[in-house]
Amino acid sequence: MPLFANTPAEKMTGPYPRRWWALLVLCLSLLIVVMANTSLIVAAPDMTTDLGLSSSDLQWVVDGYTVPYAALMLVLGSIGDKYSRRGALILGLLIFAGGSVMGGLVDETILVITARAIMGVGAAVVMPATLSLLVAMFPRAERAKAITAWSATSGLAIAVGPLAAGWLLEDHAWGSTFLMNVPLAILGVVGALLLVPPSRAAKMGRIDYIGGLLSIVTVGSLVYATIEGPHFGWGVGPITAVVVAAVGLPAFVAWELRHPHPMLNVRKFKERPFSGSMLAVLFFFFGTFGSIYYSTQFLQFVLGYNALETGVRLLPLAGAVFVGAAVTGRLAPKLGVKLVVGTGMVIGTAGVFLLTQIESGSTYTDFLAPLLMLGFAIGLSLAPATDTIMGSFPESELGVGGGANDTALELGGSLGIAILGSLLATSYKDKLTGLVGGHLPGAAMDTATDSVGGGLAVAQQVAKNPDGGPQQAQILVDAVHESFAHAIAHTSLIGGIIMAAGTVVVLLVLPGGRTAGKHGEEEPVAPEAGRDEEYVDSVQ
């Protein structure tokens, strides 16, 4: 067997012998791009102090990654299909590593945001390539297991990112959380050359660049408005973005319906397994990412855990993901996608509702059950939904399929953090104003109500002020803790209601039915236009 994997996957007469080793490379690549977001959860306080970040600055350090990541995946997945999926994976990892080096070495806010945007472009190349290569390498009978491993990696990254960043922050500056990506990305490049076979769509037509441009403008504008509007007010920028997205979406749909080789065959949304699975991914990550976003803040700012301690306390979530993944591998073939995905969404929704019980005296134990439920739900739901989405695309559109799945995931997570984060901030501000309004100078009050971190920073200044002192500072600390706990409970109620409504919608859209025997051996359904002839839906 040659040292390098040079035989294209589509030219192999049988299953690729080293496909399970290649899957490790794909999972490592996925781990890196997801960790880039989750590691910032614990690095943000140090970055804020060192760079003097405002609330707006910090938001864009986080979301400078998200906007290109979400907007470009569909187009870059199609380009990978056309020219080289493995080449796309390697190029994406190199771009990602370059952005990571820049982010680790610069010390100006605008340059950090730029570095994060470069990393987002790299991630947008890597993410769909991992899924398209996976589907190209694995025969249908093994694909569900491979996608389950891929999905479990996404959940693992939620916990590993903060843990790795927390360990580095014990002895190093926040730049180390960027630089840790570099050796992993290089390892991914070497692994791709040695283990991942080349793959491309042999019969793919010309790329629909106009449709691709419309998708970039539409998704990018929607994500920008979602981030900017709720947090910083609906000024000219966010409103313009909403208008652009509102015009861009019907223009994209109209163009795709007319184009002989569309970027995304929008008629697929008439297929209930596809549209139901897309909605499941979007709604699920809306609630999950939003809940984890503010839960980790409580662990750090209210319970006082440092970065490493916070990362350690997220490990049960990762363990629950693997348990859910193991369960879905056994249940999905027997019970069908609708029942398994629906059950996962119900469990995840219940986990979000449990966070409504959080109060100022809550401890880590009160977060343990919600974290376990969310982790188990990720493991249970994501793999069958992703498998269904990818199975809806022919071989020539695997990158587009991966881009569609990942866009739903990233858009859902962005909406969750933006909308629930905005509700959290508003609820916290209103509660703290009611508790301490009139007792602080205007500027100090503005800082205290801006965020829980700002409130605790003001309390430290009050403790040092002769007119305040430790007793007054403690009163403010107690008020900040009470306000933030109230905000979490209130936001979780709204988030739980949205997830519950989403669960109902998904259950209404997904068709019922069950499979027979092992996954991949179900009764075949008649293929629809544009479907992969291999695709066998796991629901009737």
N, C-alpha and C positions, 0 to 999 in steps of 0.2 A: 504494500500500500504506500503511495507516495507521501512525502512529508507534508506537502501543501495540498489542500483540497481544490483541485483544478477542474474536475469534471462537473459540468453544469447539472443541477438537480433535475432539470427537465429531460436530460439525455440519459439518465440512469435507467436501466432496465428493471431494477428492483429498488426496495427501500435503501436509503443511504446508510451504510453500516455504522458510521460514527455520528448518527443523528442525535443520540442522547448526549454525547459530549458537546456537540454543536449547540444543543439546547442550553447547556450551561453558559456558553458564551452569550447567547441571546438574553438569557435571564440576567447575567452580569451587566449587560448593556442597559437593560431596562432598569435595573437596580440603581445605576448611576444617575440616570436622568430623573427618576422619581426622588431619590435622595437629595438632589440639588434643591428641591423645594422644602422637604421636611427638615433638613439640617438647619435651615434658616430660622426655624421655630425657636431653637435654643440659642442661636448666634445673634439674633436680633437685638437683645439688650446690650451686648458688648459693642455691636456696630453702632447703635444709637448713641452710646456714650462717646465712643471714639471719634465718630464723624460728625457728631452734633446734629443728628437727623431729626427733622420735623416729622410729624405724623404723616404728612404727604410724601416726604422723602422716603420714609421706611416702607410705605405702601408701594411705591414704585420700585424700590429695590427688590421687593418680593415679586411684583407683577410685571416688571420689565422682562422677566423670564416668561411669564404666562402668555402675554399678548402674541408674540411671534410663535410661540409653541403651539397655541391653539389655532392660530390663523393659517399657518403654513403646512400643517400635517397632511391635509388632503392633496394639495398640489405636489408636495415633495414625495409623497407616497406613490403618486402616479409617475413621476419622473424616475423613481427607483424601479418601478415595474418596467418602464420602457428601456432603460439603459443597463442597470445592474443593481439588484437589491443588496448584494454583498458590498458592492462599491459604495452604495448609499450609506450602509451601516458604518463602513470604515471612515468615509468622509465626515459623516455626522459626529462620530467619536472624536475625530481630529479637531473639528470646529469647536466641539464642546470642551475639549482639553485646552484649546487656545483661549477661549473665553474664561476658563477657570484660572489659567495662569494670570491673565490680565486682572481678574477680580481679586486674586490673592496678593497682588503686588501694588495696586493703586491705592490712593488714600484720599480721593475726592469723590463726593457723592455722585456726580454726573458720570464719572468714569466707572464707578461700581455698577450703576444702572446700565451703562453701555455694555459692560462685561456680562451682566446677567442677560441682556438681550441677545448677545452673541451665543451664549450658552443655550438660550431658548431656540435659536435657529438650529443649532446642532441637535438639540433634543427632538425638534420637529422632523429631522431627517432620520434619526435613530429609531424613534418609537414605532412608526408604521413599518419600517424595515424589519424590525424584530418579529412582528406578527406575520408579515408576508413570507419571510424566510421560513418561519416555523411551519406554516401551512404548505409551503412548497416542498419541504423536506419530509414531512410525516404523512404516511398513508392515512386515509380517513379513519380506519379502525383504531389508530393510536393517537389521533389528533386531539381528542378530548383530554387525554391524560397530559399531553404536552401543553395545551392551553391552560389546564388546571395549574400546572407548575408555573407557567407564565403569570397567571393571575395571582397566585400565592406570593410571587416575588413583589408584585405591586404592594400588597399588604405588608410584606416584610420590610419594605423600604420605609414605610410610615414610622416604624419603630427604630430601624437601624440608623436612619439619617440622624435623628436627635441623639442617639446613643453614641455614634461615632463622633459627631460634632462636640458633644458634651465631654467626651474623653480628651479630645484635642484641646478644648478650651480650658482644661485644667492647667495646662502648662504653656499654651501658645495663644497668640492673638487670633482674632476672628478670621483673618486671611487664611489661616490653616484649613478652615472649613471649605474654602474654594480649592486650595491646592491638593487636598486629599483626593479630589476627582481625577487628577492627572495620571497617577500610576495605574488606577483602575481603568481609565480610558485606554491607555497604552496596552495594558493586558488584554482588553477587549479587542483591540486592533490585531494584536499578534494571534489571539485565539481565533479571530475571524479568518485570517489567512490560513491557519493550520487546519481548522476544523469545519468551517462553514463553507459549503459548496457555492459556487456562483449560481445565480438564478436571475432570469429575466422573462418577461412575457414575450413568447416567440411570435405571436400573431396580433400583437397590439397595434392599433392604428395610430394616427397622429394624435399628439397630446392636445387636448382642448385648453389652450392657454387662456382664452377669453373667459371661459367658465372658471378656470383656476383663479384668474384675477378677480372675478366677481366674488368667488368664495372667500378669498383673502380679505377683500374690502368688507364684505358682510360680516364674517366672523370676527375679524379684527375690530371693527367698529362696535359690534355688540359687546365684546369682552371689555373694550376700553370704556364704554358707557357704563357697563355693569360695575367696573372698578371705581371709576372717577365719580360718577353721579351720587351714589349712596353715601360715600365717605366725605366728599368735599363740596357737595352742592351741585344742583343742576344748572350750571352756567352754560355759556355758549358752546364750549367744547363737548361736554356730554350730550347736550341736546342735538348738536349737529351730528354726533356719532349715531344717535338713535335714528335720526332722519335718514342718514346714509344706510344704516342697516335695514330700515323699513323699506327703502327703495331698492337696495341691493338684493334682498332675498327674493322678491317676485321676479326681478330681472334675471337672477341666477336660475330660478326654476324655469322661466320661459325660455331662456337660452338652452338649458340642458334638454328640455323637451324637444327642441327643434334640431339639436346637433346630432349628426349621425354617430359620432363617437364621444359621448358626453364625459366630462370629468367624473361626474357621479350620476348614475342612472336614477333620477329622482322617482321614477315609477316603482322603485323597490319599496318605497314607503307605503305602497298599497298592499304589500305582503305583510301580513300581521306578525309572523315570527320576527321579521327584521325590524319593523317599526316598534313593536313591543319591547324587543331587546334593547334597542337604542334608547327608548324612554327609560327603561329600567336602569341602564348604566348612568344616564344623566341624573335622574332623581336620586339614585342611591348615593352617588358621590356628592351631590348637593348637600345632603344631610350629614354624610360621614366627614367630609373635609371641614365643613363649618363647625361641627361639634368638636372635632379634634383640635381645631384652631383655637377655640376659646377654653377648652379643657386644659390644654397645656399652659395657657396663661395663668389659670387659677393655680396650677401646681407650682409655677414659678413665683408669681407675684403675691399670692395669698398664703400658700403653704410654705413658701420660702425655699423650695428645692433649687439647687443649682442646676446647671446645664446637664451634667452627667447624671445626677440623681433623677432628673426629669426623664432623660432617655431610658434609664433602667426601668422606670415605672411605666413606660410604654411597651415594654417587652411582652407582657401578657396579651396585648392586642395582636402582636405578631404570632404568638403561639396559637391564639384562637383562629387566626387566618388559616394556619396549616391544618388545624382540626377541621375547619369548615371545608377546606379544599379536599381533604381525605373523605369527608362525608359525601360531598357532591359527586365525587368520582364513582361512588357506589349507588347513590340515589338517582342521579339525573337519568341514567339509562333506563331505570325501572319506572320512575314516576313522571318523567317528562320535564321539559323546560319550565312550563307555566307553574307547576306546583313547587318546584325547587326554587326558582327565582322569586316567586311570590312569597314563599316561606321566609327566604332570606330577607326580603324587604320588610316583612312584618316584624321579624326579630330586630332588624336595624332600626325601624321606627320605634319599637318599644324601648330600645336602648337610648334613643334621643329623648323620648318622653321621661325616662328615669332621671335625666339631668334636670328636670323641673323641680326635683326635690333638693337641689343644692342650696345651701344656706351658708352664712358666714362661718358657722362652726363646723362645716363639713370637713372631712379628712380624705386622704387618698382612697380609703376603703369605699367611700361613697361614689368614686369614679371607676372603681375596678369593674363592677358589674356592667355599666354601660360600655366600657372599653372592650370587655370580653364579648359582649353581644355584637358590637359593631365589627370587631375582628372576625367573629364567626360568620356574620352575615356577608362580609366581603368574600371570604373563602367559599361560602355556599353559593352566592349569586353570580359573581363576576364571570367565572369560567363558562357556565352554560350559556349566559347571555352573549359573551364574546364568541364562543363557538358557533352560535346561531348566526351572528352577524357575519363572521368570516365565511361561513358556509353558504351565504347568500350571493357571494361574488365568484365569477369565473376566474380561471387561472390568470388571465390577462389583467385582472383588476385587484389582485391580492393586496397591493400597496394601498390602493384606494380604500379597500375594505378595512385595512388596519388604520388608515387615516380617519375613516368615518367613526370607527369604534373609539379611537383615542381622542378625537375631537369631542365626542359626547362625554367621555370621561373628564377631559380637561375643562370643558365648558361647564359641566355640572359642578366640578370642584370650584371653579372660579365664581360661579353664581352663588354657591354656598358660602364661601368665605366673604364675598362682597356683600351679599344681601343680609346674611345672618350677622356678619361683622358689623354692618351698619346698624342693624336693630340692637345689637349688643351695646354699641357706643352710645346710641340715643337713650336707651334704657338706663345705662350707667350714669350718664350725664344728668338725666332728670332726677334720678334717685339721690345722687350726691348733692345736687343743688337743693333738693328738699331738706337734706340732713344738715348741711353746713352753709347754705346760702346766707350771705350777709356777715359771716364770721371770717372771711378771707378777703384780702384786697383783690381788686378786679383782675390784675394780671395773674396772681397766684391761683385765683378761682378758675380762670381759663385753662391754666396748665393742669390743675387737679382734675377738671372735668373732661379733659381731652382724652385721657387713657388711665388705666389703673397704674401703670408705671409712673405717669406724671403725678398722680395723686400721692403716691408713696414718696416721690422725690420732693414734693412740696412739704410733706410731713417731716422729712429730714431737715429741711430748712427751718421749719417752725421749731423743731427741737433745739436748733442752734441759736435761735433768736431770743434775746432777753425778754421780749414781750410775749413770747410763747412758752417755750420750755417743754420738757419731756411729757408732762401730763396733757397739755394741749395737743402735742404731736400724736400721742396715743389715741386721743379722741378722734383725730382726723384719720389715723390708720384704721381704726375700727369702722369709721364711716365709709372709707374706701372699700374695705373688705365686704361690708354689708351691701354696698351699692353694686359691686361687681358680682357677688353671689346672686343678688336679685336680678341683675341683668342676664346672667346665665340661665336662671330658671325661666324668666320671661321669654328669652330668645329660643330656648329649647322647646317651649310650648308652641311657638309659631313654627319653628323648624319641624317639629313632630307632626303638626297639622298638615304642613305642605307635603311631607313625606308620606303621610297617610293618604292624602288625596292622590299623590303620585302612584302609590301602591294600587289603589282602586283602579286608576286609569290603566296601569300596566296589566292588571288581571283581566280587565275588560278587552284589551287589545290582543294580548297573547292568546292564540287558540289553545284549546284543551287537547287532551290525548295523552297517551303513554307509549313508551317504546317497548319493543320486545327483544329480549336477549341483551347482548353487549352493545355498548354504544358503537355506532358505525355499522350495525347489522339490522337496522330498523327496516320496516316495510318502506319501500321507496315511494316517493310521491312524484307526480308528473312534473317534470321541470318546466319552469316558466321561462319566457323570453329573457335572455341575458343571464340565466343561471348557470352555474357550474354543473355539468352533467354528472359530476361525482357527488354533488351535494345531496345528502339525504337528511331531511329535516327530522329533528327528534320529536316533533309534534305533528299531528295530522291537521 
